[in-house]
């Protein structure tokens, strides 16, 4: 298994501003040995655009068989709150690392007590 911190090239194919939704809609081409994980891709996009990672949401990553190029769509919001308001919960969860996702999906202690009764 190859390491995920292997370098990959990010190039923006399309960059649209959507003032109604208060976000930038990006179409990005990613060249790498393996399809990058969303959380790492999210951090790379945030670093290249010089925005906080909390404002970046990777919508999808599509790679073609036999190529080392993946096309992904990402939204970069003007504020973290606006992104959490608009993006569906499942997209927010997909953009977290495995450990963060597990912690976010674990029920709160108060809920656990209610379920056991």
C-alpha positions in Angstrom: 0.0 0.0 0.0 1.4 3.4 -0.9 1.6 6.2 1.5 -1.1 8.9 1.2 1.3 11.7 1.7 2.8 10.9 -1.7 2.9 14.1 -3.7 0.1 14.9 -6.1 -0.4 17.8 -8.5 -3.5 19.9 -8.2 -4.7 22.1 -11.1 -7.9 24.1 -11.2 -9.9 23.4 -14.4 -12.9 25.6 -13.5 -13.4 28.3 -10.9 -16.9 29.9 -10.6 -18.1 32.3 -8.0 -21.6 31.7 -6.7 -22.6 34.9 -4.9 -26.1 33.6 -3.9 -24.6 30.6 -2.1 -21.6 32.6 -0.9 -19.1 30.1 -2.3 -16.5 29.3 -5.0 -17.3 26.2 -7.0 -14.1 24.5 -8.2 -13.5 21.7 -10.6 -10.0 20.3 -9.9 -7.7 17.9 -11.7 -5.5 15.8 -9.4 -2.6 13.8 -10.7 -1.4 11.2 -8.3 -0.4 7.5 -8.1 -3.6 6.6 -6.2 -6.9 8.4 -5.8 -6.2 10.8 -2.8 -8.3 10.6 0.3 -10.9 13.4 0.7 -9.5 14.7 4.0 -6.0 15.0 2.6 -7.3 16.5 -0.7 -9.3 19.0 1.3 -6.2 20.1 3.2 -4.2 20.4 0.0 -6.9 22.5 -1.7 -7.2 24.7 1.4 -3.4 25.2 1.5 -3.2 26.0 -2.2 -6.0 28.6 -2.0 -4.8 29.9 1.4 -8.1 29.5 3.1 -9.0 27.6 6.4 -9.6 23.9 5.8 -13.0 24.2 7.6 -14.4 26.3 4.6 -13.5 23.6 2.0 -15.9 20.8 1.1 -14.9 18.1 -1.4 -18.1 17.1 -3.1 -16.8 14.2 -5.2 -13.7 12.5 -6.6 -13.9 10.6 -9.8 -11.0 8.7 -11.2 -10.9 6.8 -14.5 -9.5 3.3 -14.5 -6.0 3.1 -15.8 -5.2 6.7 -15.4 -3.4 8.6 -12.7 -5.8 11.6 -12.9 -8.9 12.2 -10.8 -11.4 15.0 -11.3 -13.0 16.4 -8.2 -15.6 19.1 -7.4 -15.1 21.2 -4.3 -16.9 24.1 -2.7 -15.1 26.9 -0.8 -17.4 28.9 1.3 -16.9 32.5 2.5 -17.5 31.3 6.1 -17.4 27.9 7.9 -20.9 28.5 9.2 -22.4 29.1 5.7 -20.8 25.8 4.5 -22.2 23.8 7.4 -25.6 25.4 6.8 -25.7 24.5 3.1 -23.7 21.2 2.7 -25.6 18.0 3.6 -24.5 16.2 6.8 -23.2 13.2 4.8 -20.9 15.5 2.8 -19.6 17.1 6.0 -18.9 13.7 7.4 -17.1 12.4 4.3 -14.7 15.4 4.4 -13.5 14.3 7.9 -10.6 11.9 8.6 -11.6 8.4 9.7 -10.9 9.2 13.4 -12.8 12.5 13.3 -15.8 10.8 11.5 -15.9 8.1 14.1 -16.0 10.7 16.9 -18.6 12.8 15.2 -20.9 9.8 14.6 -20.6 8.4 18.2 -23.7 9.2 20.2 -23.3 11.7 23.1 -23.3 10.2 26.6 -26.9 11.5 27.3 -28.1 9.8 24.2 -26.5 6.5 25.1 -28.4 6.5 28.5 -31.7 7.2 26.7 -31.1 4.3 24.2 -30.4 1.8 27.0 -33.7 2.4 28.8 
